[in-house]
Amino acid sequence: MKLQRVAALINKELKKTFRESAVLFMIFLFPAVFVLTFGVAFGGLGGTQPAYSIGVVNLDRANMANFTQSFLEVLSATKILSIQVYVDNQTAQIDLSQGKLQAVMVIPPEFSQSLVSYHTAPDGPSKWVNTTISLHLDKGSIVATQAIPPIIQQVLTAFTGRNQQATSMPIILQVASLVETKRTTAFEFMAPGMFTFASIFILMMVAQSFTQDRENGMLRRMRLTPTTSTEFMISQVLSYMLIALIQAVIVFIAAYLMGFRPNVGFPAYIMASILVLTFSLSNVGFGLITATVAKTSDAATGMAFLFVLPQLFLGTFVGASLSSYAQVASKFVPSYYVTDALTSLFLRGASLTSPTILFDAMVVAVSCIIILAVGIILYAKYCKI
């Protein structure tokens, strides 16, 4: 393999891409316009979504009526919150940072004692044993920041038997983790999925490009040169990786202008870039599979949607609002794991070595190798590179 030939092919592919106005719009301008449009539409809004899991750390070991268990049963009876009991706060906080939970609720040691004191003297606040329930919320979830606290507060008020309009209660619910955190808009929750969304369209560009090269005789002329199949495919892969990198930078600039400014370090951006580029290679593989089957560039465009739509609706910011069955199906598309990892990195502040990030990265890498290999083998076999 000669690097000069690879460099020449990369130069050819990039020139062809940048000279096509339609391709330029689809790869670069469309993602930027899309992000800006959504930023304007959702920058000041905060929607809701179904809640799932709440971790509970029970520090109440009082030898009296099991008020804590009754309280958790009432929470579960709402059919909105799923309760998971943890033996220590550290384990629960780790799961929260990795996105496995939407909130962690710490039941104080005086919980049962406070309830007993209230029921003994419901009209005597001076005799109450006051205590506080700490609630730690997932910053990467709209449910956690907006829906969960009111639900728990309503259940707690009803459980104590206190009137909804009462100004004082023996037990206070305190949102401990968001006291100094700024209000997060719906757009910021969507932003990680937008990086994934933009990368998906590389698939369509690859399918069109390879099909056009076959239609206009470029591949036949290529076979008359000393260029090998390996050199050709490496040049194509590197070309689209560069395009994907430029695309990711454009999307981030657009998102930054609309207020998406995650409080993370430089290593998180490096990891995010690696994930996006790896995912882009998966879409190169899907594009090659499409180009193998399609006979014309127009047919390639239509067939590409067979791979675009599932990833778009199941694996980006769109998937969070779908049904439970669709969310299960999303686990079978690579885009889901990219969005999940970016959400954990940018919104939850998960470390690079956390199990969630490592698992997502592993799935993305393995799926990339398999899909890209299948695409190269099929295209090389049936299109005779």
C-alpha positions as CSV (number, residue, x, y, z in Angstrom):
1,M,0.0,0.0,0.0
2,K,1.4,3.4,-1.0
3,L,0.4,6.4,1.1
4,Q,0.7,8.8,-1.9
5,R,-2.1,6.9,-3.7
6,V,-4.2,7.0,-0.5
7,A,-3.6,10.8,-0.1
8,A,-4.5,11.4,-3.8
9,L,-7.7,9.5,-3.4
10,I,-8.6,11.3,-0.3
11,N,-8.0,14.6,-2.1
12,K,-10.2,13.5,-5.0
13,E,-13.0,12.5,-2.7
14,L,-12.9,15.7,-0.7
15,K,-12.9,17.8,-3.8
16,K,-15.8,15.9,-5.2
17,T,-17.7,16.5,-2.0
18,F,-17.0,20.2,-1.6
19,R,-17.8,20.9,-5.2
20,E,-21.4,19.5,-4.8
21,S,-23.6,22.2,-3.3
22,A,-26.4,19.7,-2.5
23,V,-23.9,17.4,-0.7
24,L,-22.4,20.4,1.2
25,F,-25.9,21.4,2.4
26,M,-26.8,17.9,3.5
27,I,-23.6,17.3,5.4
28,F,-22.7,20.7,6.9
29,L,-25.5,23.3,6.5
30,F,-28.5,21.0,7.3
31,P,-27.2,19.9,10.8
32,A,-26.3,23.5,11.7
33,V,-29.8,24.8,10.5
34,F,-31.4,21.9,12.3
35,V,-29.7,22.6,15.6
36,L,-30.3,26.3,15.4
37,T,-34.0,25.7,14.6
38,F,-34.5,23.4,17.6
39,G,-32.6,25.8,19.8
40,V,-35.0,28.6,19.0
41,A,-38.0,26.3,19.4
42,F,-37.0,24.5,22.6
43,G,-34.5,26.8,24.2
44,G,-36.9,28.1,26.8
45,L,-39.2,25.1,27.2
46,G,-39.0,22.1,29.5
47,G,-41.1,19.1,28.5
48,T,-41.8,16.0,30.5
49,Q,-41.2,12.3,29.9
50,P,-42.1,9.1,31.8
51,A,-40.0,8.6,35.0
52,Y,-38.5,5.2,35.7
53,S,-36.2,4.5,38.6
54,I,-35.6,6.1,42.0
55,G,-32.9,4.8,44.3
56,V,-33.8,4.9,48.0
57,V,-31.2,4.9,50.8
58,N,-32.9,4.1,54.1
59,L,-31.1,5.5,57.1
60,D,-34.2,5.0,59.4
61,R,-33.5,2.1,61.7
62,A,-36.0,3.0,64.3
63,N,-37.6,0.1,66.2
64,M,-41.2,1.1,65.6
65,A,-43.9,0.9,63.0
66,N,-42.4,0.5,59.6
67,F,-43.3,3.9,58.3
68,T,-40.5,3.9,55.8
69,Q,-41.7,0.7,54.0
70,S,-45.3,2.1,54.0
71,F,-44.1,5.3,52.4
72,L,-42.2,3.5,49.7
73,E,-45.2,1.3,49.0
74,V,-47.3,4.5,48.5
75,L,-44.7,5.9,46.1
76,S,-44.7,2.6,44.1
77,A,-48.5,2.7,44.0
78,T,-48.5,5.8,41.9
79,K,-47.4,3.6,39.0
80,I,-45.1,6.4,38.0
81,L,-42.0,5.8,40.1
82,S,-40.0,2.5,40.3
83,I,-38.3,2.2,43.7
84,Q,-34.9,0.5,44.1
85,V,-33.6,0.2,47.7
86,Y,-29.8,0.7,48.2
87,V,-27.9,-0.2,51.4
88,D,-25.5,2.8,51.1
89,N,-25.6,6.2,49.5
90,Q,-22.3,5.8,47.6
91,T,-23.5,2.9,45.5
92,A,-26.8,4.8,44.7
93,Q,-24.9,7.9,43.7
94,I,-22.7,6.0,41.4
95,D,-25.7,4.5,39.6
96,L,-27.2,8.0,39.5
97,S,-24.1,9.4,37.8
98,Q,-24.2,6.6,35.2
99,G,-27.8,7.3,34.2
100,K,-29.2,4.1,35.8
101,L,-31.4,6.1,38.1
102,Q,-33.3,9.4,37.7
103,A,-33.1,10.3,41.4
104,V,-31.7,9.1,44.7
105,M,-33.8,9.7,47.8
106,V,-32.1,9.5,51.3
107,I,-34.6,8.7,54.1
108,P,-33.2,10.3,57.3
109,P,-32.7,8.4,60.6
110,E,-35.5,10.4,62.3
111,F,-38.1,9.7,59.6
112,S,-40.3,7.3,61.7
113,Q,-39.7,9.3,64.9
114,S,-40.9,12.5,63.1
115,L,-44.1,10.8,61.9
116,V,-44.8,9.4,65.4
117,S,-44.3,12.9,66.9
118,Y,-46.7,14.4,64.3
119,H,-49.4,11.9,64.8
120,T,-49.1,12.3,68.6
121,A,-49.5,16.1,68.4
122,P,-50.8,17.0,64.9
123,D,-51.6,20.6,66.1
124,G,-48.4,21.1,68.1
125,P,-45.5,21.9,65.8
126,S,-43.3,22.7,68.8
127,K,-43.5,19.0,69.7
128,W,-42.6,17.7,66.3
129,V,-39.3,16.0,65.5
130,N,-38.4,17.9,62.3
131,T,-36.3,16.1,59.7
132,T,-35.4,16.4,56.0
133,I,-35.5,14.0,53.1
134,S,-32.6,14.6,50.7
135,L,-33.3,14.2,47.0
136,H,-30.5,14.0,44.5
137,L,-31.6,14.4,40.9
138,D,-30.2,13.3,37.5
139,K,-29.2,16.5,35.7
140,G,-29.4,14.7,32.4
141,S,-33.1,14.0,32.7
142,I,-36.1,16.4,32.3
143,V,-38.1,14.0,34.5
144,A,-35.6,14.3,37.3
145,T,-35.5,18.0,37.4
146,Q,-39.1,18.9,36.8
147,A,-41.5,16.0,37.4
148,I,-40.1,13.9,40.2
149,P,-39.9,16.4,43.1
150,P,-43.6,17.5,42.9
151,I,-44.7,13.8,42.7
152,I,-42.7,12.9,45.8
153,Q,-43.9,16.0,47.6
154,Q,-47.6,15.2,46.9
155,V,-47.1,11.6,48.1
156,L,-45.3,12.8,51.2
157,T,-48.0,15.3,52.1
158,A,-50.7,12.8,51.7
159,F,-48.8,10.1,53.6
160,T,-48.3,12.4,56.6
161,G,-52.0,13.3,56.5
162,R,-51.1,17.0,56.3
163,N,-53.4,19.3,54.4
164,Q,-52.1,20.3,51.0
165,Q,-52.4,24.0,51.9
166,A,-50.5,23.6,55.2
167,T,-47.5,25.9,55.5
168,S,-45.5,23.6,57.8
169,M,-44.7,19.9,57.9
170,P,-42.5,17.7,60.2
171,I,-40.7,16.3,57.2
172,I,-39.2,18.5,54.5
173,L,-38.2,17.4,51.0
174,Q,-35.0,19.1,49.9
175,V,-33.5,18.9,46.4
176,A,-29.9,18.6,47.5
177,S,-28.1,18.2,44.2
178,L,-29.7,21.1,42.3
179,V,-29.4,23.9,44.8
180,E,-26.7,25.6,42.8
181,T,-27.4,24.2,39.4
182,K,-28.8,26.4,36.6
183,R,-32.1,25.7,35.0
184,T,-31.6,23.3,32.0
185,T,-33.7,23.8,28.9
186,A,-35.3,21.1,26.8
187,F,-32.8,22.0,24.0
188,E,-29.8,21.1,26.3
189,F,-31.4,17.7,27.0
190,M,-31.7,17.1,23.3
191,A,-28.2,18.4,22.4
192,P,-26.2,15.1,22.9
193,G,-28.6,13.3,20.5
194,M,-28.1,16.0,17.9
195,F,-24.5,15.0,17.5
196,T,-25.7,11.5,16.7
197,F,-28.5,12.8,14.5
198,A,-26.0,14.7,12.3
199,S,-23.6,11.8,11.9
200,I,-26.4,9.5,10.6
201,F,-26.6,11.4,7.3
202,I,-23.1,10.4,6.4
203,L,-24.8,7.1,5.5
204,M,-26.8,8.7,2.7
205,M,-23.8,10.5,1.3
206,V,-21.6,7.4,1.2
207,A,-24.4,5.4,-0.6
208,Q,-24.8,8.2,-3.2
209,S,-21.1,8.7,-3.8
210,F,-20.2,5.1,-4.3
211,T,-23.2,4.5,-6.5
212,Q,-22.3,7.5,-8.6
213,D,-18.7,6.4,-9.0
214,R,-20.0,3.1,-10.3
215,E,-22.5,4.8,-12.7
216,N,-20.1,7.3,-14.2
217,G,-17.3,4.7,-14.7
218,M,-15.0,6.0,-12.0
219,L,-14.5,2.5,-10.6
220,R,-13.7,1.0,-14.0
221,R,-11.1,3.7,-14.6
222,M,-9.8,3.1,-11.1
223,R,-9.1,-0.6,-11.9
224,L,-6.9,0.5,-14.8
225,T,-4.5,2.2,-12.3
226,P,-2.1,0.6,-9.9
227,T,-4.5,1.5,-7.1
228,T,-5.4,-1.5,-4.9
229,S,-8.8,-2.2,-3.3
230,T,-7.2,-1.6,0.1
231,E,-5.8,1.8,-0.8
232,F,-9.2,2.8,-2.3
233,M,-11.2,1.8,0.7
234,I,-8.8,3.3,3.2
235,S,-8.9,6.6,1.3
236,Q,-12.7,6.6,1.4
237,V,-12.9,5.8,5.1
238,L,-10.4,8.5,6.0
239,S,-12.2,11.0,3.8
240,Y,-15.6,10.4,5.5
241,M,-14.0,10.5,8.9
242,L,-12.6,13.9,8.2
243,I,-16.0,15.0,6.9
244,A,-17.6,13.6,10.1
245,L,-15.2,15.5,12.3
246,I,-15.9,18.8,10.5
247,Q,-19.6,18.1,10.8
248,A,-19.3,17.4,14.6
249,V,-17.5,20.7,15.1
250,I,-20.2,22.6,13.2
251,V,-22.9,21.0,15.2
252,F,-21.1,21.8,18.5
253,I,-20.6,25.4,17.5
254,A,-24.3,25.7,16.6
255,A,-25.3,24.1,19.9
256,Y,-22.9,26.3,21.8
257,L,-24.4,29.4,20.3
258,M,-27.8,28.2,21.4
259,G,-26.7,27.8,25.0
260,F,-25.4,24.2,25.2
261,R,-22.2,24.6,27.4
262,P,-21.6,21.5,29.4
263,N,-19.4,21.9,32.4
264,V,-16.9,19.1,31.5
265,G,-13.2,18.9,31.0
266,F,-11.2,18.5,27.7
267,P,-11.0,14.7,28.0
268,A,-14.8,14.4,27.8
269,Y,-14.7,16.3,24.5
270,I,-12.0,13.9,23.2
271,M,-14.1,10.9,24.2
272,A,-17.2,12.4,22.6
273,S,-15.2,13.0,19.4
274,I,-14.0,9.4,19.3
275,L,-17.5,8.1,19.8
276,V,-18.9,10.3,17.1
277,L,-16.2,9.4,14.6
278,T,-16.5,5.7,15.4
279,F,-20.2,5.9,14.9
280,S,-19.6,7.7,11.6
281,L,-17.6,4.6,10.4
282,S,-20.6,2.5,11.2
283,N,-22.7,4.7,8.8
284,V,-20.0,4.4,6.2
285,G,-20.5,0.6,6.5
286,F,-24.3,1.0,6.1
287,G,-23.7,3.3,3.1
288,L,-21.5,0.6,1.5
289,I,-24.2,-2.0,2.1
290,T,-26.8,0.3,0.5
291,A,-24.5,1.0,-2.5
292,T,-24.0,-2.7,-3.0
293,V,-27.8,-3.3,-3.5
294,A,-28.8,0.0,-5.2
295,K,-28.3,0.2,-9.0
296,T,-28.6,4.0,-9.2
297,S,-27.9,7.0,-7.0
298,D,-31.6,7.8,-6.8
299,A,-32.3,4.3,-5.6
300,A,-29.4,4.5,-3.1
301,T,-31.0,7.7,-1.6
302,G,-34.3,5.9,-1.0
303,M,-32.8,2.7,0.3
304,A,-30.5,4.6,2.7
305,F,-33.6,5.5,4.7
306,L,-34.0,1.9,5.7
307,F,-30.9,2.4,7.9
308,V,-31.4,6.2,8.6
309,L,-34.9,6.1,10.0
310,P,-34.4,3.3,12.7
311,Q,-31.3,5.0,14.0
312,L,-32.9,8.5,13.8
313,F,-36.1,7.6,15.7
314,L,-34.7,5.0,18.1
315,G,-31.2,6.2,18.9
316,T,-31.2,10.0,19.0
317,F,-33.1,12.6,21.2
318,V,-36.3,11.4,19.5
319,G,-36.2,8.0,21.2
320,A,-36.8,9.3,24.8
321,S,-40.4,10.3,23.9
322,L,-41.3,7.0,22.3
323,S,-43.3,4.1,23.7
324,S,-41.7,1.5,26.0
325,Y,-41.6,-1.0,23.2
326,A,-39.7,1.4,21.0
327,Q,-37.3,2.2,23.8
328,V,-36.5,-1.6,24.1
329,A,-36.0,-1.7,20.3
330,S,-33.6,1.2,20.5
331,K,-31.1,-1.0,22.2
332,F,-30.5,-2.7,18.9
333,V,-29.3,0.3,17.0
334,P,-25.7,1.8,17.4
335,S,-26.9,5.4,17.6
336,Y,-28.6,4.7,21.0
337,Y,-25.3,3.9,22.7
338,V,-23.6,7.0,21.2
339,T,-26.4,9.2,22.5
340,D,-26.5,7.5,25.9
341,A,-22.7,8.0,26.3
342,L,-22.8,11.6,25.2
343,T,-25.7,12.3,27.6
344,S,-23.7,10.7,30.5
345,L,-20.6,12.7,29.6
346,F,-22.1,16.1,29.0
347,L,-25.2,16.2,31.3
348,R,-24.6,13.7,34.1
349,G,-20.9,14.4,34.5
350,A,-20.0,10.7,34.4
351,S,-16.2,9.9,34.4
352,L,-14.6,8.4,31.3
353,T,-13.9,5.1,33.2
354,S,-17.5,4.7,34.5
355,P,-19.1,1.3,33.5
356,T,-21.8,3.0,31.5
357,I,-19.3,5.0,29.3
358,L,-17.1,1.9,28.8
359,F,-20.0,-0.3,27.9
360,D,-21.4,2.2,25.5
361,A,-18.0,2.7,23.9
362,M,-17.5,-1.0,23.6
363,V,-20.8,-1.6,21.9
364,V,-20.2,1.3,19.5
365,A,-16.7,0.0,18.6
366,V,-17.8,-3.6,18.1
367,S,-20.8,-2.6,16.0
368,C,-18.6,-0.3,13.9
369,I,-16.1,-3.1,13.2
370,I,-18.8,-5.6,12.2
371,I,-20.9,-3.2,10.1
372,L,-17.9,-1.6,8.3
373,A,-16.3,-5.0,7.6
374,V,-19.6,-6.3,6.2
375,G,-20.0,-3.2,4.0
376,I,-16.5,-3.4,2.6
377,I,-16.7,-7.1,1.9
378,L,-20.1,-6.9,0.2
379,Y,-19.1,-3.9,-1.9
380,A,-15.7,-5.3,-2.9
381,K,-17.3,-8.7,-3.8
382,Y,-20.3,-7.5,-5.8
383,C,-19.1,-4.2,-7.2
384,K,-15.5,-5.3,-7.9
385,I,-13.5,-2.5,-6.6
